[in-house]
Amino acid sequence: MSKIIPFKAVRPTPDKVALVTCRNYDDYSPAELASWLDFNPYSFLHVINPAYVHSQKITLDKRFKGVAHKYQDFKNDGVFLEDEKATFFLYEIQTKNQSFIGIVAGTSIEDYKNNVIKKHEDTLQYRVELFKDYLHQTGFNTEPVLITYPDNQEINLWISEKKKEQPIYHFSTTNKEKHTLWKIETDVEIAWLENQFEKIPELYIADGHHRSASAELLYDQNNALGNENLNNFMSFLIAESNVKIYEFNRIIRDLNGNSKDIFLEKLSDNFIIKSKEQELWKPQSKFEFGMYLDGAFYALFYKLENNTNSLLENLDAQILYDKVLQPILGIEDLRNDERIEYIPGKQSILTIKELVDEGEFEVGFMLFPSDISEIKALADNNLIMPPKSTYIEPKFRSGLMVYEL
């Protein structure tokens, strides 16, 4: 049984919402960041990156306090207003190629602890601690955890009807997306939605494992204070068929002392190798891998006679690690080794070609994306995917709504 909770959101005024909201902070290049901060005084980037010129020179403690103060300035200036009533929201993101729609709600820390909300990615403790400190000192969160639920015809029909109503926001962004938000505020609607989710036995985290783990840690350290807002964390709940899962491709700086010929010979132990020369080849199914090396593309087909029945060992990202990255290229730590970097699969494989051709990297690997059933099976068996196995959309706009702690 899953529990969702309405909450009092703090939101931009409708006339400023398109100016306030922004992409994830990490999505901006330094030049883009400087431009937005210089020319848009309403951008939420001012809140999450205060005193950006000096940001490398101040302590984390001062930076977090700066975030809290700048957020308060936005509230004092009337850029943000707090809802009078706890509600849910229906949120739609329309990109050039796809439309995503889901429900914004609070989800229960107890559900997270009891594995009603299931996980498939490992977390780094220092990042969990860091974001917990951020939440504690700023007193708010604006990035919901992306959670999937099984496709549900009743909820789908309700969404179709709800979309006919007048939204509270409807705006476009400079990356050519359209965003629409409806408020779910009647007691009847709230109770109906709560009841629908109570019938769902399990939810699955798609994106936001560090955010949910940080919320749990903050709850564990402060629940004696009786602050009910700490009992939940903000989530964007979306039907599992409506998420878009991309792979994370890998680029490696060197061949770990191997010549090209020796490297290819070692690969042939576990893969059938076919040269694709200049064809921009991507894997077409599981157990296939693309590779770019020394000006040419290759198709690598995993020799299935080496295959096992283990869910994790059958995962393409795990196969690449077990058979190539660790034994041949000597990469032990996928998170922290500076010899490896990751390229989201939504980017063109020309990006990998260009980075290798420029000489900073020596080889690139392209993977076939996992699907939702694979992710759920791993989560159901308490198995953890290798880092950077999936890049999942949609991505929520920062500053669209704030969950105050």
N, C-alpha and C positions, 0 to 999 in steps of 0.2 A: 504493500500500500504506500503510495507516494503522497507527500504532503506539499502543497504550494500555499504561499502566504501572500496576501496583498500587502503593500507597503506604501508609505507616504514618500513619493518621489520629490526631489528638487529638480526643476527643469528650466531650461531657457525660456524666455518669453517668446511667443510665436514669431514676432517680427525679427528676432535675432537668432533663431535656432540654426539657420543655414550658416551664419557667421561664426557662431560659437562652436559647433561640433567639429571634430577633426578625426583624422585617421589615427591609428595607434602611433604613439610617439616614435617608435622604432622604424616606422615606415618612411620617415622623412629623411632625406639627405641633409647634411649640414647647411647646404645652400638653400634648400626648400624651407627648412626650419627658420633660418634667419629671415627669409623673405616674409613668411607668414607672421612672424613675431613683429617685424618692422612695420608691416602695412595693414594688419588686421588687429585692432585693439581688443576685439571681442573674442578672439580665438581662445579656446580652452587650453591651447598650448601655453598661454601665459600662466595658467594655473599649474599645470603639471611640470613646467620647466621655468620656474621663476628665476629672475636674474641670470638669464641664459648666458650672457657674456662671461660671467664669472663662475659658471656652474662647476667647472673643474677645480676651482680653488676653494670651495666651501665644503664643510663637513656634511655628511648625510643628515645628521641631526638638524643642522641649520637649513638644509635644503627642504626637508620634510616640513619644518615649521614655516618655511617660506611658502610652500604649497598651501598649507592650511590658511595662512594670512591672505594669500592672493584669492583663494576661494571665497573667503569671507568678504573681501573687497567686491567680488563679483555679486555676491548676495546683497551687500549694502548699496551697491549701485543699481540694483533692480534688474540686473542681467538674468539672475536666477530667482525663481519664486518657488516656495514649498507648497505642495498640494495640501488641501485641508483634510482630505480623507484618504485612507489607505485603499489603493486600487490595484488592479492588474492593468496591463497594456497589451495591445496587439500591435506588432511592429513588422512592417514589410520593407525589404530592401530589393530594389530592382536594378540589376546591372545590365550591361549590354546583352549578355547571353542567358541570364537566369534570374528568377525571382525567388526570394526567400521570405518566409513569413512564419512568425512564431509568437509566443506569449512571454512577456517579461513579468517575472514574479520573484518573490523570495522562496528559497528552498531550504530545507531543514538541515542543520548541522547534525542532528541525531540520525536522520536518514543517511547522511554521508558516513557517519561513524558506523552505522549498522549495515553498510553495503547495500542499502536500497538504491543509493546513487553510486554507480560502479565506475571504476577507474581502469584505464589501460596504459597509462604512462607513469614512469617513475618521476620523482621530484628530487631536486637538489636541496638539501637542508638549508644551505646558506641563503638560497633564493627565497625559500619559504620564510625563514627568519627575517630577511630583509623586507619582504612585502608585508609581513605581520607588523613590523615596526612602522612601516609606511602607513598602514591602516590605523594603527594606534595613535600616531602623532597627527595625522591629517584629519582623522575622524570621518572619512567617507571613502566610498568606492564608486567608480563610474564605469568599470569594465566587468560586465556580467560573465559568469561561466556559461559556456555554450553546452547545453544538455539536450540529448535526443530522447524522444519517446516513440513507442511503436505507432505506426500509422493507425489513425482512429477515424472512422467514417463520421461518427457523431461530431467530433471536434472539427473535422474538415467542413462539414455542412454549416456548423455554427460560424466558422471563420468566413465562409462565403457570404453569409447573411450580414455579419458584422462589418464586412468591407463595404457594404452598401450605405453605411451610416457616414455622417460627416466626420472626418478625422480632425484631431487637434493640431497635427502638423502634416504638411505635405510640401517637401522642398527638394531641390536638386543640389548636387555638389560638383566641385570642379573636376572630379574624376568620373563625371558623367553617370552618377548613380542617382536614383530617385528614392526618397525615404518618406514613408507614411506611417503615422502613429495614431492609433485609436485608444481612447481611455475606456476601460471596463469598470464601471463604477456603481452600477445598481446592485443592491444586495442579492437580487435574484440571480443575476449573471455571475457574480462572485461565488455564490454558493454552488451554482451549477458547475462551474469550472473546477472548484475544489473537489466536488463529488466525482467528476470525470477522472481527475488524477488519482483520487483514492482507489479507483479501480485498476490502476496501472501498477503492477507489482514492482517494477524496476525501471530506473532511469539510468542513462549512460552519459558520462562526461565525454564530450567530443573535443573541447578545447578549454583550457583554463585550469589544468591540474594544480599549478602552483597557487593560483588565486583561491581555490577551494581549500587546499591544505593550509594556507595562511589564515583563512577565516576560521578553520578548525583550531589552529594553534592559539589565535587570539581569544576564541571562546574558552579554551581550556585554561588560559591564564587569567581570564577576567569574569567567568560566568558567576562567580560568587557575588559580583556587584549588582546582580539582578537586572542588567540591561537586556531587555528582550530583543533589541535589534541585533545583538551578537548571536542570537540563537539561529539566525538564518543568513544566507548570502544571496545576493542578487544573481538571477540566472535568466538566460534567454533560452526558452524551451521550444524545440522545433522538431517536427516529425522526421524520423530517421531517413525517409526517402527524399527529404528536401535539403539535406546537407550535401555539399560538394567536397569530395575528398581527393586531394592531390598528393602525389608523392613528394618527398624531399630528395633531390638528387645530390650526389656527393662529388666534390672536386678535391684532389689530393696534390700536394705540392711537389712530391718526388716519388720515385719508385723504390725507396728504401735500399738503395745501393744496387738494385738489379738493373741489368741492361734490358732494353726492350725485348730482345729475343728470349732471354731467360725468363722475364716476367710472363710473356705469352706462353712459354713452355710450362711454367708453374700453373697458369690459369687452366691449361688444357687437362690437368688432372681431374677437374670437376666440371668443366664447361666445354661444350662444342663451340668452337670459335669460327665465325664467318665474317670475312672482311666485307664491309659495305662501302668502302672507299669514301666518296664525298656525299653519299646519300644521308640525309638527316634522319637517321633511323631511331625510332623509339620502340621500347618493348610493347608487344601486342597482347600479352597475357602473363599470368603468374609464371615464375621460374624462367623468365627471360630478362636479360639485362642489356642495356646499351652501354657502349664504352667509346670514348674519344681519346685517341692516343697518337701522338706524332703525326698530326695532320690527317688522320683517317678515322672513320667510324667503324665499329665492330658490333656484331650481334653475338651475345653470349647466351647459350642455351644450357641451363643446368642439367646435368646428367641425372635423371630421375632414379637410376639404380642406386644412387647415393642417398636417396630420399628416406626420411623416417616418418613415423606417424605423429610426431610431436607437433602440436599447434605452433609453438614458438619456433621450432627448427624449420618449419615449413614457411615461415614468414620471409618474404624476399629480403627485407632489410637485415634480418638475422642471418640469412644465407650469405649475403654479401660480406657481413662482418666475419662470420665463422670461416668462410672459405677464401676470402681475399684480403680484407682490410687488416685483420689481426695476424694471420699466419704469414702472409706474403709481404704486406706493406708495413707491418709492425705497429699498427695503430691499436692501442689497448683501450684508451679512454675516449669514447666518441664525443663526450661533452667538452672536454678540456684540451685535447691534443690540438695544437696550433697548426698541424700539418693538414687538417681536414676542415673544409667549409661546406655549407649546405645551400642549395639553390632550390626555392620552391618550384614545384612542377608546373605551376601556372605560367612561369617564365619560359620563353623560347629556349630550345636546346642550343640555339645559336649563342646564347649567353655563355654556356659551358665551352663551346668551341672558341669563342673569342678570348675567354680567360686563359684557356690552355695555350692558344696560339700566341698570346702576349708573353708567355714564358714564366709567369708567376706560379702556375700550376702545371703539372706534367700529365695528369690523367683525370678524366671525368667519367662518372658512372651514372646512367639513367635507370630508374626503377619503374616498375608497373605499380600504380597506386593500389593500396588496400581498399577493400569495400567494407561497408558497415557490418556485415555479418562476420567478417574476420575479426574486426575490432571487438564486437560483442562477445564472440566466442573466447577471445583472450581474457576479456574482463570477467566473464562468467567463471573462468578457471583460475582467477587470481594471477594471471600471467601479465608480465609487463613488456611492452614493445621497446625496442632499442630507441634511444633518443632520436628526435627528428625523423620519425617514421612517416608522419602524416602532416599535411598542411590542409587545414579544414576551413571552409567558408560556410556561412557568412561571417564577416567581421563587423562587430558592433562599433558605432561611432562614439568616441570618447566625448563626454560632456552632454550627450543626448538626455541622459537622466542620471541622477546621483542618488545613491543609497547611503544615507547618513547613519553613522554608527553611534 
